Amino acid sequence: MLSETRGPSGADRFPIAHPGRHWVALEDGRVECLICPRHCRVPEGQRGLCFVRGVQDGAMVLTTYGRSSGFCVDPIEKKPLNHFLPGTPVLSFGTAGCNLTCKFCQNWEISKARAWERLNANAPPARIVAAAEDLGCRSVAFTYNDPVIFLEYAADTARLCRERDLKAVAVTAGYITPEARADFFRHMDAANVDLKAFTEGFYHQLSTAHLAPVLDTLRYLVHETDVWVEITTLLIPTKNDSDTELKALSDWIAETLGPDVPLHFSAFHPDHKMRDLPPTPPATLRRAREIARAAGLHHVYTGNVHDADGGSTYCAGCGTRVIERDWYELGAWRLDDTGHCLSCGTRLAGVFEGPPGTWGRRRQPVRL
């Protein structure tokens, strides 16, 4: 259990204080964090909204470096990534805290936790990479809470992954500044970006954030990096599931990012501060998928429900089902080792290296 101490001046001393990146000292003695668009201005001994970035001795520090809220080997499809090394296992972990305040958070026990309440595993980057190798994983995922807020920890781990021929995966809301995003994504190989809605009102009212920075992150990733990108939108009844909004979101992806960027629509369940709404009906997910496909998107998926059609992958050239899925379990496979359709030769957009993995739907908790 972590506990804070007091320094000679009486200010809080953080038990972990890894040097932070992307900050500037202000004339009034505070430090401005440049990691995310909130630009928190933090006094000595205090923390920003994310609760894991604080100020000690006049500098920004990360208070969760080398500590995790837990590890698990997951199927890569759980991230969700359907076009990135299908069927392979990924070592997943997170820390604590978040830079958004989503009332509908589906993982709030971690994302809203105080750092010392959740962090137990002592896991420096080298130990994580070694564990991933020992467990036979093809990649490491930074997930459960948003890795943007533990940028230094995630970036250092991703760099070591690349040195050891492992892939690095970021599961993120994409709420990051232009100053920090190149540093964060430099060694990432894939990202699932949570596009929570397509209206500023939703972001402002339900996440106390803004839509534009997320769209900027998506443009940057797709057009200025080699990171493989998939998008997830959690559909919340009456909040972001209207036909008008779903068409606008789908049109933007098709026109701005391109029709081959996969889009996942997932089902909401009542949680955190939004327990007064019903779960998303499966019919809503199917309707959203139809709207997105009509807008020209080639690969649209439904998540958190059992839907064999909405979970499978189809060739953009001839319509053949090239990857059959039952939840996270792969079935019939009609691609060659480089991702080309066996029926027509069209290459499926994504990252494919040899035959599919056989990890299946297993979820294996891990102690480091």
N, C-alpha and C positions, 0 to 999 in steps of 0.2 A: 504494500500500500504506500503510495507516494504522499508526502506531506510537505508543505512549504515552510520555510524558516525565515527568520528576520535577520537582516544584515545589521552592521554597526549603526547605520543611519535610521534604522527602524523600518525600512522599506522591505517588502516581501522579496525573498530570494527563492527562485524557482529551483526545485530539485534537479531538473534537467533544463539546461540553457544552451542549446546548440546555436551557434552563430546563424542568424537569419540573413536572407538575401532580400533585395528589393525593398528598401526603406530609405527614408531621409529624416535627418534630425531637424526639428523646427526651432525657431528662435525662442519660443516660449518654454522650451525644455521637453516638450512632448516629441514623440517619434511617429511619423506618418508611415503606415504600412502601404506598400505599393503592389501587394499581391493580387488583391481583388478590387473591383470597382467601388467598394465601400470606403476605401482610403481611411480606415480607422486612424484616429489621432490619439495615441495612447500615452498616458503619463507614466513616469517611473514606477515600477513595481506592479503595474496593472496589465490587463490583457485586453485584446480586441474582442469584437463580437464573436468570432469563431472560438474563443476561449483557449486556443492553443498557441497563439502568437502573443508574446508579452515583451515588456521593456525591462531590461536589467542593465545597470551601469550605462544608461544612455544609449543602448543599442537594442535593436529588435532581435529576439531570440525565439527559437522553436522549442516548446516545452514538452514535445512528445517524440523527439527524435530517438529512434531505437527502441520504442515501446509500442506494443500492439494490443488491441482489444481481442485478438484471437486470430487463428489461422485455420484454413479449411481447404482441402483439395476439392474443387468443383469441376463440373463439365464446363467447357468454355462457352457453351450455349446458354449457360445461366447468367452471363454477364449483362445483357445477352449479346453474343456475337455469333451470328450464323454463317458468316462468310470468312471466318478467320480460323484456320487450322481445325476444321470440324472434327468433333469426336475426341479431342485431346483434353487431358487434365490440366488445370491451371491452379497454382497455389495462390489463394486469395487471402488478403488481410486488410485491415484498416486500423485507425487509431481511435480518436474521439473528437467530438466537436464538429462544427459546420459553419460555413460563412453565409448560409441561407437560413431562413426561419420558417420553413414550409409548415403550415398548419396541418397538412395532410401527410406528413412524413411517414413512410412505411417502415423506417428503420430508426425511429427516434430514440430508442434506448441507447444507441451508440452515438448518433449524430448530435443529440442534445445533452450528452453526458458531460459532466465535469471531468477533466483529464484524469485526475487521480482515482475517480470512481471506477474506471473501466480498464485502465492500462496496467497489465500485469506481465505480459511476455517480454522478456529482454531479448530483443532481436535486431542487432545491427545489420546493415545491408549484406555484409558478407555471409552472415549466418542464414539469412533468408535465401540467398542464391544457392548456398550449399544444400539447404533443405529441399529446395525445388529440384535440384539435380538428383538428390538421393531418392526422392519420391517419384521420379520419372515424369515430372511435369515438363511441358513444352513452354510454359510461360508463367509469369507472375502478374497478378492483378492487384491494383490498388483500388479498393472498393469498400463497401459497407458505410463509410463516411467519405466525404469528398476529399480526394488526395491533393487538391489545389492548396488546401490549408497546411498540409505537411509537405510542401514543395521540396524542401531540401532533402528530406528523408526519401521521398519517392524518386526524385531525380538521381540521387546517389545510388539507390538500389537499381533503378532502370539502367544506369550506366554500367554497373557490374553485370547485370543480366546480359547486356549486349556483348560484353567481353567474353562471356561463357556460353554464347550461342543460345541464350534463352530470350524469349520475347517478353516485352513489357506492355501491360494493358492498363489504361486509365479508365475508370468508370466515374464520370464527372458530370456536374451540371454546367460546366463550361463557363462559370462566372469568374473570369480571370482577366487581368489587365493585359494590354499589348506588351507592356514592359516585362511581364513575368511569363507570358505564355511560351515564348521561344525557349526559355530556360526549362520550363516544365515539360514541354513536349519533345525536346531535342532527342531524347533517347527512347521515346515511346514508339511502339510498333502498331498499336491499335488503340482506339478509344470508342467507348459508347457514351454519347453525349445525351444527357437528359434534357430534352426540349419540353419544358413543363406545360407550355401552352403557346398560343400565338397571338396573345393580346397583352399590351402593357398593363391593363387593369388587373389581369390575373396575377402577373408577377408582383405588382405593387401591393395588392391587397392580401395575397395568400403566401407570398414569400419575402415581402419587403425587399424586393430587388427590381431589376429592369430587364426587359427583353433584349434590347439592342446589343449589349455585350455578349450575350449567348449566341446571337446570330453572327456577330463578328468572329467569335471563336470558330464557329462552324465554317464560315467562309475561309478563314485562315487555314484550318486543318485540311480542308478539301483541296484548296487551290495553291497553297504555299508549302505544304509538307508532304511526306510520303506516308504519313500515319493512315492506317485503314480506319474508316469512320463508319459507325452505325449510329442510328438515332432512336431513342425511346421516348414515347409520350404516354404518360399515365392518364387515362381518361377518367375524369371525375364527373359523375352525373350532375348536370345543370351548370357546371363550371367551365368546362372546356370541350364539350362533346357535341356542340351544334354542328349541323351540316356546313354552315357558312364558315365557321372557324376551321373545321377539318379540311375543307377545300382550299382555304387560303394557305394553311400550313403546307398541304401537299403541293400546291402550285409553286410555293416559294422553294421548296426542296427541289422539285423537278427543274425549275427554271434557273435557280441560283447555284445549286450544288450538283445537279445532274440526276437522271433517272435511275442510275445504278446504285445510289446510296441507299442501303436498306433502312427501312422504317419499321419500328416495332410499336404497336399499340398494346398497352398492358392494362389489366383490370385493377381498379382501385378497391381497397377494402377499408371500412371505417377504422380509423386509428388516430392516435395522438390528439389533436384538437379538432378533428373533423369526424366525430362519431355519430353525427346526426344525419348523415347521408347514407343511402343504401350502397351495396357493392355494385360495381359496373356490370350490367347484364351482358352475357355473351353476345347477344344480338347487336349491342352497341359496337363491340369490337369488330364484328363482321361487317357492319355498315361502314365503319371507318375505313376498313381495309378496301371495301368496294370503292369508296370515294377516292382514296389515294391511288388505287390502280387506274381508275378512270382519269385521274390527273396525269397519268403517264409514268408513275413509279413502277419499276420492274419487280421490286422485291419488298413486299409488305407483309408483316407478320402480326399474329395475335399472341399475346402472352398472358400468363397467370390463369389460363383456361385450357381445357383439353379440346384442341381443335386441330386435327391432323392436317386438314387442308391449309389452315392459316399458319401452321408451324413448318410446313414443307417449303422447299425451294424449287422454283420452276425456271427453265431456260428462257432467257429473254428473246432468243432467236426462234425457237420452234414450240415452246410451251410445254415441253416434256418435263415431268417431275424428275429432277436430277438428284435431289436429296430428300428422302422421306424421313420425317421426324414424328415420334410419338413422345410428347413432352420433350425430354432432353436425349432420348434414345434415338440413334440413327438406324434407319431401315435400308430400303433399296437405295443403291448409289449408282448413278449413271454419269459419272465424270471420269476422265482419265486423271493421271497423277498430277497434271498441271492445271486442272480445273476446266477442261474443255468438255462440252456436252458430247456424249457418245452418239447421239442421234444426228446432230447437225454440225458439230464442230465449233459452235459459238463458245467463246470463253466466258465463264461465269466471273463476274467482278468479285474480287476478294483475294485472300492469301491462302494458297493451297500448296502443300509440300508433300507429295507422295500420296499414298492411300489414306483414307480417313482413319482417325483414332478409334479405339474401342472402349473408351472409358465409360460410356453410357451415362446413366442418370445418377450414379453414385455421388454421395457427399461424405467426405471423410475428414472429420475434425482432426487437427494436428496440434501436438504440443512440441514446441521447440525447446 
